[in-house]
């Protein structure tokens, strides 16, 4: 984006601003001060703040500082007092040379906001240099018979001072033949000429020695001397004469060494040695000339490189001397022609980096450009890349400010590499590139963002306290403290949820911890919100939802609801011996407090009195007969059922079932105590003892009677049992299967024997059922014992 000679609207605006600034500069006067050269350092030139109408405190707050080309520190500004101090001794001859007046241009740069003030310092000359002649002795050869009034040129004395402090007069030691005339050049400098007052006589005095003194106009004046040695020659009637008294030539500053500059020519009307002319450099403006002349041909050639920026003009005096000592003089005025041999220079005055984002029209850098060439070679344009959000604005006299064109976003680009290109208008064009890096500082303009809007965490119940259950994560596009995120738990929306006792969060890394052991059966899931806050000013925050799902663990064993396993009297299930295979005996009902597969129950018949008689359905807990029942099957059975869940590891419980096989539902059944079989066995042993005692006492007699009594008793008992049958009609209401599972009422169970001819259902007799748990032989013995007791009238 060039700031000059551009066609885009933006470039036209920059040119317009530059023209306005130039007009403003032309209409306003710089603050100018004057001091003598060689003034001691630390000298207070003036109170700059007062002269500019600025407050003393304003200089410090606005970052005031002095700027000079090349960033040379010649003056120093005391921002506390506003005084402009001399940083070092200034030598006018070193800084400005022969230029008069010697004015140094300074700029006062104020920041925040940017403002420039032009300050000029003029160095006045003091008489600190004495005149010096280029040679300690001048040799003049003057023929005798030379007419009085003849003028002989003399070499001038060099004085680096200017004005009245330069050479003002020349004098010569008193003598009767010569005096010195002092003349002015066009540039105001003085030069001497030796004038003959009285004719010389070689035979009288062949040689004279005079002292030439150069005096400057200082107070007090300074002087320098040289010796003029005059040799008197024989007669030489004609002096050499140049074809031109003034030669004007232009020499490009990039001319190669030994290149021809100009050819001067002089002629002498005399003949022989008096007509032969020799050329020499007589006197120039400088002690050392960059030229050399051929004494025979008069060709002037370059012996040292020229520099237009150092010396744009040379005045060289050429003298032509014949063999008789007569001479003539001419002047060669050489103008050094500038060529574009200097690359533009860029001096950075201030650079602000980093700069804050979101701040429009921020001054990034202030710099100046310069080119010591002249004309188009010294005209410059300044530009930067077009794809950057920055703009160059020209300010005061080759000063530019680099400002932001729009607000910057550090998150989009945190660093800019800017190349400032300064190009002159010469041929060929020369350019300088200066690279600067501008960093964008962060402003807290981005809130933390969670990686997910909601998180779902799974925790298995019975966890250990302080267990890490998960993590939430948020990032902040800002940097530094603006990107440091702190996590916290937000108040729950459910007032009944005691979140502080359930979970905690690490404020630095977002790790979530369970504070206590969770129980799935008490709390299956809960949710809460977490917040992420950065450490910027002001702080920004965001939030996310966290759902915690408690996973079930197999921590509950199956619980048997039926039959109850509480240590009370066992429940007995009645099964008719006439039941078909698959007859539903009962159903074990169990539950599990867990869920899922941990609550899937399976049933298994673990133990049975007679394996193979009953079967267990694994999935519904139904106990069914596996085959037909027979008379040989025991009447009472004890079944142990294993109820197992499907967890890992599985848990189980057992249930005990008592099953009683009955021939039918002909009489009520009253469960016998567990000691009944033992009591029956004890009674039978007593009977055996009595029988044994009777047998010993009545070995023969009672044997016959006992045999007859037993036989009769057995017949009578068999006849009475045969008359008892199971009724074919319906059962009484309190014995009906109301559950549909084939299980009788659990209140009282008796075996009921009704008479075959009784239509009213009257009881014939009622007795408890003795389970058929003894071996067949033992049953027969008991029958015999009972018959024996009946025969004796025992009940």
Steps between C-alpha positions, in 0.01 A plus 500: 500500500712787370467843644599693185444476124218252547171464320279329755270715716691405807829617347340824385393559858858455620627749239232744606608467861862552396412820309305631797791431731742674265274803482470502875874478537551786253256715692647429842842602625730265681635592839855619431791535741858613449815413692871540425691197396727325749255574783556263792274195533213534745437859398131592524392626160146596599189384679332320212182415690440865582570616145259241355229571757518151649475408862807346661307198616358457150847423363537197725148367458513528123844344463674806356841455337723677249577353161780586257583338173691181544380488863813697601460626852617861479238654725341359813157586637451507874137389525484598867584868445438539125855633443675423173860409586808468284610136500855559372724770355401591146762594240341703225778423252458124552121507482436756226836563334483811283121513507366820644278534694558177692154392615421167663142382465354310794155357558325476833294182497206463737314173538151431631386666280768535235601862435807661343671836556781631281800643683799665330835563661742739329869465575679830478865504411773593742856580404651165592714445189809691380568559131738246349687517172526182299879537476759641730677663207385638164747530214461782244729549201481856374705622205692814541361791316145409593293813500381639831129431558536143380285272711610154616235259642559349842354196666227571753503401863240249618282593798221261601310774673243699307377853475703758683704222661635397162805659332438870457837647403848417377819692582861465394817582679625854424713530182560746217395285207159339581172544684202267540153578371204316657200433276155344546375195314145455390430280803632762741840347560821704489800422286842677478697627205861619503542833324840618372569855611860540379684327217737222595864486409641151499851629510418712803296242694441157340270367775257639757327336803175652625252395772133483405254523791129408488276660763141398589233730642458336837540666835775461572611435142695193404770486236707269288822560305697362210826600326510632148833436334549713185766408245586773249538367143618638180251675268184314394270730313174298482313311765284196419131570435213250528245475225228538767530666830214283635423139412163362613452124493258245651639175638274204596577392852533138390772581247776236507844584624745646246214609281552823303321798647611788278802621295633851562727673256732805519736656245819708528611729217862463597720251326724232627506429867306815573215376279477154655206479745466266802161451673444453869220512755537833667242536769158356577240524765631197681848416612484167326348488152346187345652598164838479330623693194748397236766773499558467126154439353283682751271199541325498835410151618325353802727348759244444780133408500253787515209523737225746419361475851835604649618768248270601218736765352873542441685819393848405375759755396746397230828683445702488176869592535745554214869430506576853592292487819203699372162345575135532425202376694148373431218357709322172442153490661393139536145403589456147634190351344296290739424141407269265686768325700352521847245257628220658705548474874231423757543602861256345748410751770256292702349156475211381714487125531293328617185697430162409653238335287160665451661848505439694174733772365792395718840653420736209448818674382639844423795522258673740266650446154784685331699492177810720463457511123340804337207554268306192403786293638412629845120481469359194676181302530423268790279191493409178682328180392140534384363202691568638846259684730742792532526840338789740442431867568748774408550763765773761538775524235581141403350362821246220484278330753392139468149459644248219514234527233242298694470311825727199527409154624782318674319167476497530120859624470730574790798628304553714193820526299494839331745600230534876456635575153654841426564566128653809342395645162843488344619298204552222573273493801662402827309370795544405863293239682459504875331207671321537830307245700185619675357281773135524597437484873199314630178653629255281688237482227440124488310300759615147581335238278436145616594221263144368540176668592411203722698217650372155597703316763452141612584395855464152638332491837690420818789710372774604736473859631710764319490293181554699181190442294583715199621832374360810335719715281467856377736703285541875465628652176660785691852477635681547829283553805204565273520135392546348846176318576360427846228236541223502758172328585196716445204488741267215401158578360353217705482630858478145638831395343783531751766548236774607740489158668504308173770642273782752497705654220866589472504872425818476292447202271125424511534151651178384665505286815230303682512598865323192631399155396195503274214251524316420181194382692480841672610734216509387139596835336542869569615802305663831579665793328870593504639844424828603337626853576815663365724733698464802277364837601208496479478123531296304244336164564294222347329188630428141400260228619637183659285188532621227734351154447557250781566152366357209692735257672398155615488587866160353589432129541165359392232514765245218518148628550334157496540276680607718791843414638467665839567203728133441585315174445573377150233504236403165362362447153254209444528297188256221419667178403272488200658820356605482141856588386533880478260555787562845652608443856577860590679811374798664660467879482819712544605854423838679460559867594747543212407578141578371157672171473589524867128449569448214255424202726538138425381208712668168559405196705803466719399207725208257508403204712447296188688646202305471180161514661461878470623745239566872523427748222807724483328823397173515694574302818222244445547161668332220311491123519739336263330159482207299635496445871493147644435339832867448542573870502554650839209700633702799615759681293734787571608710206776764508465755219792727393397843374790668312525835320692567178749750644876484502583345734157339542318513831256238623255399770341166596146406585386179669174333393317220685285282279265235632365225277146398586281229358222749463326785680277257711590629850649811647866497569668641803874523462683278750776640705847419387535276810206269397713243317741489791211459749352219287837330495530535878151349552584209274817432701293498820262253343791285397632496858158401636466230238848373578424493874171321440668257267759416761234456770254308290724338247248267374154602613504854411669430169192326374262759638707783358505349156121451498435852635721663242337322214155591614591861553650532158194364333271730692707810412521412132121465484443843659747676269342352195168664584663855492514668155564845353174669414440575136302815566638852541738596783399731777545865420797559726700231315429623145808612290438870477842595359485283192832341589362178655602599852251431788419747773781550747284540815449132600550190299344167607430182326119456514344159468127502435268203509400378167129518570495835669347760276514770767879493519519389862842406642553138584838557659778755499866428542823663402685374203823318577744577216623196324861571571601162658617199309241242406623251760474755774139573400411138534661485841304801611182335374578189699574706808170684463308175470685370802405807696138476392490144618590622846257789486766765462402828327 
